[in-house]
Amino acid sequence: MKKYKVSQVRSAIGRPERQKRTLLALGLRKLHNPVTLEGTPQVLGMIDKIKHLVVVEEVNA
């Protein structure tokens, strides 16, 4: 399964509560603090919902 490095690049201030909780569920706590996640359908769906707040890179491992 592919792995992805996800970093939050935009603030969650002023965003709907659902988007804030999605960031927390992915383990994103601070700006520019990357998290490595497996590419399960659930994780990819969450990333798609907050794609305007994050940057995603595929990890070659």
N, CA, C and O of each residue as an XYZ file, in Angstrom:
244
protein
N       0.833     -1.174      0.000
C       0.000      0.000      0.000
C       0.886      1.249      0.000
O       1.921      1.290      0.666
N       0.470      2.247     -0.744
C       1.250      3.478     -0.841
C       1.201      4.252      0.469
O       0.253      4.145      1.246
N       2.253      5.034      0.688
C       2.303      5.912      1.853
C       2.355      7.348      1.365
O       2.918      7.644      0.311
N       1.758      8.233      2.151
C       1.695      9.637      1.797
C       2.195     10.489      2.956
O       1.910     10.210      4.121
N       2.943     11.529      2.618
C       3.384     12.511      3.610
C       2.461     13.717      3.472
O       2.405     14.356      2.422
N       1.745     14.014      4.541
C       0.744     15.076      4.534
C       1.189     16.175      5.486
O       1.532     15.905      6.637
N       1.183     17.411      5.008
C       1.537     18.565      5.837
C       0.426     19.610      5.741
O      -0.077     19.901      4.655
N       0.057     20.162      6.881
C      -0.929     21.243      6.900
C      -0.218     22.540      6.546
O       0.797     22.881      7.155
N      -0.743     23.265      5.565
C      -0.106     24.504      5.124
C      -1.018     25.730      5.284
O      -0.569     26.864      5.114
N      -2.285     25.504      5.608
C      -3.201     26.625      5.847
C      -3.890     26.422      7.184
O      -4.109     25.289      7.612
N      -4.227     27.511      7.834
C      -4.802     27.476      9.168
C      -6.226     26.930      9.157
O      -6.958     27.063      8.176
N      -6.595     26.314     10.274
C      -7.958     25.811     10.449
C      -8.863     26.856     11.095
O     -10.054     26.610     11.287
N      -8.312     28.010     11.428
C      -9.114     29.072     12.041
C     -10.182     29.538     11.047
O      -9.875     29.841      9.894
N     -11.398     29.590     11.488
C     -12.496     30.039     10.641
C     -13.069     28.952      9.748
O     -13.962     29.218      8.944
N     -12.571     27.742      9.877
C     -13.075     26.618      9.077
C     -14.189     25.913      9.836
O     -14.282     26.036     11.058
N     -15.038     25.171      9.121
C     -16.091     24.416      9.807
C     -15.494     23.383     10.771
O     -14.390     22.880     10.558
N     -16.237     23.083     11.817
C     -15.787     22.141     12.847
C     -15.443     20.777     12.243
O     -14.520     20.107     12.707
N     -16.167     20.377     11.232
C     -15.921     19.080     10.588
C     -14.524     19.018      9.973
O     -13.849     17.993     10.065
N     -14.091     20.110      9.349
C     -12.748     20.148      8.765
C     -11.679     20.147      9.853
O     -10.635     19.516      9.690
N     -11.921     20.837     10.949
C     -10.978     20.847     12.060
C     -10.811     19.445     12.634
O      -9.695     19.024     12.938
N     -11.908     18.732     12.781
C     -11.849     17.370     13.315
C     -11.175     16.412     12.342
O     -10.515     15.464     12.768
N     -11.330     16.642     11.064
C     -10.657     15.807     10.068
C      -9.147     15.996     10.166
O      -8.398     15.023     10.080
N      -8.693     17.231     10.344
C      -7.264     17.485     10.531
C      -6.734     16.735     11.746
O      -5.671     16.118     11.683
N      -7.470     16.786     12.848
C      -7.046     16.093     14.060
C      -7.052     14.579     13.867
O      -6.161     13.889     14.362
N      -8.043     14.062     13.155
C      -8.133     12.623     12.914
C      -6.957     12.118     12.085
O      -6.538     10.970     12.229
N      -6.427     12.980     11.219
C      -5.256     12.603     10.415
C      -3.955     12.776     11.189
O      -2.894     12.376     10.709
N      -4.021     13.364     12.374
C      -2.826     13.548     13.184
C      -2.104     14.852     12.919
O      -0.955     15.020     13.329
N      -2.763     15.780     12.238
C      -2.152     17.069     11.925
C      -2.455     18.046     13.054
O      -3.596     18.477     13.223
N      -1.436     18.387     13.817
C      -1.616     19.235     14.985
C      -1.113     20.664     14.763
O      -1.709     21.618     15.263
N      -0.018     20.810     14.015
C       0.583     22.129     13.788
C       0.860     22.317     12.302
O       0.932     21.349     11.544
N       1.012     23.564     11.898
C       1.364     23.867     10.511
C       2.760     23.342     10.199
O       3.650     23.379     11.049
N       2.944     22.860      8.996
C       4.233     22.417      8.462
C       4.869     21.295      9.282
O       6.092     21.157      9.297
N       4.056     20.501      9.955
C       4.541     19.361     10.720
C       4.023     18.098     10.020
O       2.879     17.703     10.243
N       4.851     17.456      9.172
C       4.356     16.369      8.330
C       4.021     15.094      9.110
O       4.611     14.796     10.149
N       3.050     14.357      8.567
C       2.630     13.071      9.109
C       2.638     12.083      7.944
O       2.177     12.409      6.850
N       3.157     10.880      8.175
C       3.160      9.842      7.151
C       1.979      8.915      7.393
O       1.812      8.378      8.488
N       1.159      8.731      6.356
C      -0.060      7.929      6.472
C      -0.128      6.904      5.351
O       0.385      7.138      4.256
N      -0.762      5.765      5.626
C      -0.986      4.758      4.592
C      -2.171      5.185      3.732
O      -3.086      5.859      4.204
N      -2.139      4.784      2.474
C      -3.150      5.216      1.515
C      -4.396      4.364      1.501
O      -4.769      3.834      0.454
N      -5.058      4.219      2.658
C      -6.315      3.479      2.706
C      -7.424      4.351      2.116
O      -7.286      5.573      2.063
N      -8.512      3.740      1.675
C      -9.614      4.537      1.127
C     -10.150      5.560      2.121
O     -10.554      6.652      1.720
N     -10.162      5.226      3.415
C     -10.668      6.154      4.419
C      -9.761      7.375      4.534
O     -10.241      8.507      4.586
N      -8.457      7.146      4.574
C      -7.499      8.248      4.704
C      -7.525      9.118      3.449
O      -7.497     10.345      3.546
N      -7.576      8.499      2.288
C      -7.614      9.271      1.038
C      -8.881     10.110      0.952
O      -8.851     11.217      0.415
N      -9.989      9.603      1.470
C     -11.239     10.371      1.496
C     -11.133     11.579      2.415
O     -11.621     12.662      2.090
N     -10.490     11.384      3.568
C     -10.320     12.504      4.497
C      -9.405     13.562      3.895
O      -9.664     14.759      4.024
N      -8.335     13.121      3.237
C      -7.418     14.064      2.591
C      -8.154     14.860      1.521
O      -7.937     16.064      1.380
N      -9.022     14.195      0.768
C      -9.769     14.870     -0.295
C     -10.689     15.961      0.266
O     -10.902     16.984     -0.385
N     -11.229     15.749      1.458
C     -12.138     16.723      2.059
C     -11.424     17.984      2.541
O     -12.047     19.039      2.662
N     -10.115     17.883      2.820
C      -9.376     19.044      3.322
C      -8.189     19.374      2.421
O      -7.194     19.935      2.880
N      -8.296     19.027      1.144
C      -7.170     19.225      0.217
C      -6.779     20.690      0.067
O      -5.658     20.979     -0.352
N      -7.661     21.614      0.392
C      -7.340     23.041      0.314
C      -6.507     23.515      1.501
O      -6.013     24.643      1.497
N      -6.345     22.665      2.520
C      -5.583     23.026      3.712
C      -4.235     22.304      3.813
O      -3.406     22.655      4.652
N      -4.018     21.307      2.970
C      -2.830     20.452      3.114
C      -2.072     20.305      1.798
O      -2.578     20.612      0.718
N      -0.827     19.820      1.937
C      -0.010     19.438      0.790
C       0.305     17.957      0.967
O       0.680     17.524      2.056
N       0.150     17.182     -0.106
C       0.331     15.741     -0.034
C       1.453     15.337     -0.975
O       1.487     15.749     -2.134
N       2.386     14.514     -0.455
C       3.469     13.979     -1.271
C       3.460     12.465     -1.127
O       3.227     11.948     -0.035
N       3.709     11.751     -2.215
C       3.810     10.316     -2.158
C       5.207      9.933     -1.700
O       6.192     10.476     -2.198
N       5.303      8.999     -0.754
C       6.584      8.569     -0.214
C       7.015      7.298     -0.947
O       6.230      6.363     -1.104
N       8.276      7.278     -1.393
C       8.801      6.098     -2.088
C       9.470      5.166     -1.090
O      10.686      5.206     -0.900
N       8.659      4.327     -0.454
C       9.226      3.384      0.518
C       8.533      2.064      0.439
O       8.873      1.143      1.181
